[in-house]
Amino acid sequence: MSAAQWSVKCGAGAAIVLIACGFATARFGGGLQMPATTTRDGTLITLSRYQREPVPDTVLVGSSITFRLKEEYFATRGLRNLALAGGSPVTGLEIVANQPQLPKFILVEANVLARPTDAVLVERYSRGDTEPFFFRPVRAAVAVYEQRRHAPLTYEQVAPDLVRLVARPPDDFDNRIYADRALQQFNAEDPTDAARLNVKRIGELIRQMEQRGARVFLFELPYSEPIEGSRFAATTREIVHAAFPDMKRWLPVEVNRSELRWADGVHLDERSAVIVTQAMECALVASRGTK
């Protein structure tokens, strides 16, 4: 067979495969978007899942602090945690606000408001599926594989382990090196300008979403005592509470702080994250019946 004949046959075969894949995508691949699987970033897989699955009843948005509150810790059905490790609560809030349908309840972390909105993520997860038609089959197949491989655990699967974890006494590990480093960083950073800008945007998004029927609550997760008094934490708290003084806007997180531990003074350890999750669920149940 000549090189020309071989090229023609290969080209024809590839065209047939692409056409078949195109019809297969139209039949089976709608609504799937491949997450950024090259980084194995669980957050991006969660965003992709949020975009393609039915609208959940409750959504959390936040930073790495809220990211530690894993979805399987919540007994609440239909809950998604869209917190971004290393990111801003406003990024997740923008993504939720840009969807055609909103959750009934949206919980917004108010601890870290000095980071800019990730415009790339907002655009990516707000624009819908713009992938060229004939490239969708491969992306759809990879998306199915990755999302099944990284399928999240359910509360029912981990509930016995959570009971045993909370029943244990808190761990008294030595984290002074990490806590001291975090305190230095929190005292060195002035969040004033960025926090004011983000608080203003949060207020705008809250008004937009509540006009569409959603209910939005702010919440604060506890820091260790030294971090609570740091420049970053105190300034952020002052700005956000001045902007949202109505306590009905806040979801109270009432816990026995002596039971909590932090890996670095900022991020809760696993047992503490479960305890805080349970407190948030109690507050959410109480808030569902109020206006």
C-alpha positions as CSV (number, residue, x, y, z in Angstrom):
1,M,0.0,0.0,0.0
2,S,1.4,3.4,-0.9
3,A,1.8,6.2,1.6
4,A,-1.0,8.2,-0.1
5,Q,-3.4,5.3,0.2
6,W,-2.5,4.6,3.8
7,S,-3.0,8.3,4.7
8,V,-6.4,8.4,3.0
9,K,-7.6,5.2,4.8
10,C,-6.3,6.5,8.1
11,G,-8.0,9.8,7.6
12,A,-11.3,8.1,6.7
13,G,-11.1,5.8,9.7
14,A,-10.4,8.7,12.0
15,A,-13.3,10.7,10.6
16,I,-15.7,7.7,11.1
17,V,-14.5,7.4,14.7
18,L,-15.0,11.1,15.4
19,I,-18.5,11.1,13.9
20,A,-19.4,8.0,15.9
21,C,-18.0,9.7,19.1
22,G,-19.9,12.9,18.2
23,F,-23.2,11.0,18.2
24,A,-22.2,9.1,21.3
25,T,-21.5,12.4,23.1
26,A,-24.8,13.8,22.0
27,R,-26.5,10.7,23.4
28,F,-24.5,10.0,26.6
29,G,-22.0,12.8,27.3
30,G,-24.2,15.8,27.9
31,G,-23.4,17.9,31.0
32,L,-20.0,16.4,31.7
33,Q,-16.9,18.6,32.1
34,M,-13.5,17.2,32.7
35,P,-12.0,18.5,35.9
36,A,-8.3,19.5,36.1
37,T,-7.3,15.9,36.7
38,T,-3.6,16.7,35.9
39,T,-3.4,18.3,39.3
40,R,-5.7,15.9,41.1
41,D,-7.1,18.9,42.8
42,G,-10.2,17.7,44.8
43,T,-11.6,21.2,44.8
44,L,-11.8,21.4,41.0
45,I,-13.3,18.0,40.8
46,T,-15.9,19.2,43.3
47,L,-16.7,22.3,41.2
48,S,-17.1,20.1,38.1
49,R,-19.4,17.8,40.0
50,Y,-21.4,20.8,41.3
51,Q,-21.8,22.1,37.8
52,R,-23.2,18.9,36.3
53,E,-25.3,17.4,39.2
54,P,-28.7,18.6,40.4
55,V,-28.6,21.8,42.5
56,P,-27.9,20.9,46.1
57,D,-30.0,22.1,49.0
58,T,-27.0,23.7,50.8
59,V,-23.6,25.1,49.7
60,L,-20.6,26.2,51.6
61,V,-18.1,28.6,50.2
62,G,-14.8,29.6,51.8
63,S,-11.1,29.3,52.1
64,S,-8.8,26.5,53.2
65,I,-10.3,26.9,56.7
66,T,-13.7,25.7,55.4
67,F,-12.1,23.3,53.0
68,R,-11.3,21.1,56.1
69,L,-15.0,20.6,56.7
70,K,-15.4,17.6,54.5
71,E,-18.8,16.9,52.9
72,E,-19.0,13.4,54.5
73,Y,-18.8,15.0,57.9
74,F,-22.3,16.5,57.4
75,A,-25.4,14.5,58.0
76,T,-27.3,17.1,56.0
77,R,-28.3,15.6,52.6
78,G,-27.8,17.6,49.5
79,L,-24.8,19.6,50.8
80,R,-21.8,20.7,48.8
81,N,-18.6,22.3,50.1
82,L,-17.1,24.5,47.4
83,A,-14.4,26.1,49.6
84,L,-11.1,26.6,47.8
85,A,-7.9,25.7,49.5
86,G,-5.7,28.8,49.2
87,G,-8.6,30.7,47.7
88,S,-11.3,33.3,48.5
89,P,-14.9,32.7,49.6
90,V,-15.9,35.3,47.0
91,T,-14.7,33.0,44.2
92,G,-17.1,30.2,45.2
93,L,-19.9,32.7,45.8
94,E,-19.5,34.2,42.3
95,I,-19.6,30.7,40.8
96,V,-22.8,29.8,42.7
97,A,-24.4,33.1,41.8
98,N,-23.7,32.6,38.1
99,Q,-25.6,29.3,37.9
100,P,-29.1,29.3,36.5
101,Q,-30.5,27.8,39.7
102,L,-29.4,28.5,43.3
103,P,-29.3,26.3,46.4
104,K,-31.8,27.1,49.1
105,F,-29.1,27.9,51.6
106,I,-25.7,29.4,51.0
107,L,-23.1,29.6,53.8
108,V,-20.3,32.0,53.4
109,E,-17.1,31.9,55.5
110,A,-16.0,35.3,56.8
111,N,-12.6,34.4,58.2
112,V,-10.4,35.0,55.1
113,L,-11.4,38.0,53.0
114,A,-8.1,39.4,51.9
115,R,-7.6,37.2,48.8
116,P,-8.7,38.3,45.3
117,T,-11.4,36.5,43.4
118,D,-10.0,33.9,41.1
119,A,-11.4,35.2,37.8
120,V,-10.2,32.2,35.8
121,L,-12.1,29.7,38.0
122,V,-15.2,31.9,38.0
123,E,-15.1,32.1,34.2
124,R,-14.4,28.4,33.7
125,Y,-17.3,27.2,36.0
126,S,-19.8,29.9,34.9
127,R,-19.6,29.7,31.2
128,G,-21.1,26.3,30.6
129,D,-19.7,23.7,28.1
130,T,-17.9,25.5,25.3
131,E,-15.7,22.5,24.3
132,P,-15.8,21.9,20.5
133,F,-18.3,19.1,19.8
134,F,-15.9,16.5,18.5
135,F,-13.5,16.9,21.5
136,R,-16.2,16.3,24.0
137,P,-16.2,12.5,23.9
138,V,-12.6,12.1,25.2
139,R,-13.2,14.8,27.9
140,A,-16.4,13.1,28.8
141,A,-14.8,9.7,29.1
142,V,-12.0,11.0,31.3
143,A,-14.5,13.0,33.4
144,V,-16.5,9.9,34.1
145,Y,-13.4,7.9,35.0
146,E,-12.0,10.6,37.3
147,Q,-15.2,11.4,39.0
148,R,-15.9,7.7,39.7
149,R,-12.4,7.2,40.9
150,H,-12.6,10.2,43.2
151,A,-16.2,9.6,44.2
152,P,-16.8,11.3,47.6
153,L,-17.6,9.2,50.7
154,T,-21.0,9.6,52.2
155,Y,-22.0,10.4,55.8
156,E,-23.5,7.0,56.2
157,Q,-20.2,5.4,55.2
158,V,-18.1,7.3,57.8
159,A,-20.6,7.9,60.6
160,P,-19.3,5.2,62.9
161,D,-15.8,6.5,62.5
162,L,-16.9,10.0,63.3
163,V,-18.6,8.9,66.5
164,R,-15.4,7.1,67.6
165,L,-13.3,10.1,66.6
166,V,-15.3,12.6,68.6
167,A,-15.5,10.3,71.6
168,R,-11.7,10.4,71.9
169,P,-10.0,13.1,73.9
170,P,-8.4,15.9,71.9
171,D,-4.8,15.4,70.6
172,D,-2.2,17.5,72.4
173,F,0.5,17.5,69.7
174,D,3.2,20.1,69.7
175,N,2.5,22.5,66.9
176,R,4.3,25.6,68.3
177,I,6.7,26.0,65.4
178,Y,3.7,26.1,62.9
179,A,1.5,28.2,65.2
180,D,4.2,30.8,65.8
181,R,4.9,31.1,62.1
182,A,1.2,31.5,61.4
183,L,0.9,34.2,64.1
184,Q,3.8,36.1,62.6
185,Q,2.1,36.0,59.2
186,F,-1.3,37.1,60.6
187,N,0.3,40.0,62.4
188,A,2.3,41.1,59.4
189,E,-0.6,41.2,56.9
190,D,-3.0,44.2,56.8
191,P,-6.2,42.9,55.2
192,T,-8.1,46.2,55.3
193,D,-8.3,47.3,51.7
194,A,-8.9,43.8,50.2
195,A,-11.4,42.9,52.9
196,R,-13.5,46.0,52.4
197,L,-13.5,45.3,48.6
198,N,-14.6,41.7,49.1
199,V,-17.2,42.5,51.8
200,K,-18.8,45.0,49.4
201,R,-18.9,42.3,46.6
202,I,-20.4,39.8,49.1
203,G,-23.1,42.2,49.9
204,E,-23.9,42.7,46.3
205,L,-24.1,39.0,45.6
206,I,-26.2,38.4,48.7
207,R,-28.8,40.9,47.5
208,Q,-28.8,39.3,44.0
209,M,-29.2,35.8,45.3
210,E,-31.8,36.5,47.9
211,Q,-33.9,38.3,45.3
212,R,-33.8,34.9,43.5
213,G,-35.1,33.1,46.5
214,A,-31.9,31.8,48.3
215,R,-31.0,32.4,51.9
216,V,-27.4,33.4,52.6
217,F,-25.7,33.2,56.0
218,L,-22.2,34.3,57.0
219,F,-20.2,32.2,59.5
220,E,-16.9,32.4,61.3
221,L,-14.8,29.4,62.2
222,P,-12.8,29.5,65.4
223,Y,-9.1,30.1,65.4
224,S,-6.7,29.3,68.2
225,E,-6.6,32.0,70.8
226,P,-3.4,33.7,69.7
227,I,-4.6,33.9,66.1
228,E,-8.0,35.3,67.2
229,G,-6.2,38.3,68.5
230,S,-3.9,38.8,65.5
231,R,-4.0,41.9,63.3
232,F,-5.3,40.0,60.3
233,A,-8.1,38.2,62.2
234,A,-9.2,41.2,64.3
235,T,-9.2,43.6,61.3
236,T,-11.2,41.3,59.1
237,R,-13.7,40.6,61.9
238,E,-14.2,44.4,62.5
239,I,-14.8,45.1,58.8
240,V,-17.2,42.2,58.1
241,H,-19.3,42.8,61.3
242,A,-19.5,46.5,60.5
243,A,-20.9,45.6,57.1
244,F,-23.3,42.9,58.3
245,P,-24.3,43.9,61.9
246,D,-27.6,42.0,61.8
247,M,-27.0,38.8,63.8
248,K,-29.8,37.1,61.9
249,R,-27.4,37.2,59.0
250,W,-24.9,35.0,60.9
251,L,-24.9,31.3,61.5
252,P,-23.7,30.8,65.0
253,V,-21.0,28.2,65.5
254,E,-21.2,27.4,69.2
255,V,-18.6,24.9,70.4
256,N,-16.6,24.2,73.5
257,R,-13.3,25.7,72.5
258,S,-11.4,23.5,75.0
259,E,-12.3,20.5,72.8
260,L,-10.7,22.1,69.7
261,R,-7.2,21.8,68.3
262,W,-5.5,23.4,65.3
263,A,-2.8,21.9,63.2
264,D,-1.1,25.3,62.9
265,G,-3.3,27.6,65.0
266,V,-5.5,28.4,61.9
267,H,-6.7,25.1,60.4
268,L,-8.8,22.7,62.6
269,D,-7.5,19.2,63.0
270,E,-9.9,16.3,61.9
271,R,-11.6,15.8,65.2
272,S,-12.2,19.5,65.7
273,A,-13.5,19.8,62.1
274,V,-16.1,17.2,62.9
275,I,-17.2,18.9,66.1
276,V,-17.5,22.3,64.3
277,T,-19.5,20.6,61.5
278,Q,-21.9,19.2,64.0
279,A,-22.4,22.7,65.6
280,M,-23.0,24.2,62.2
281,E,-25.6,21.6,61.4
282,C,-27.5,22.3,64.6
283,A,-27.4,26.1,63.8
284,L,-28.6,25.5,60.3
285,V,-31.5,23.3,61.4
286,A,-32.6,26.1,63.8
287,S,-32.1,28.8,61.1
288,R,-34.2,26.9,58.5
289,G,-37.4,27.7,60.5
290,T,-36.6,31.5,60.8
291,K,-36.9,34.4,58.4
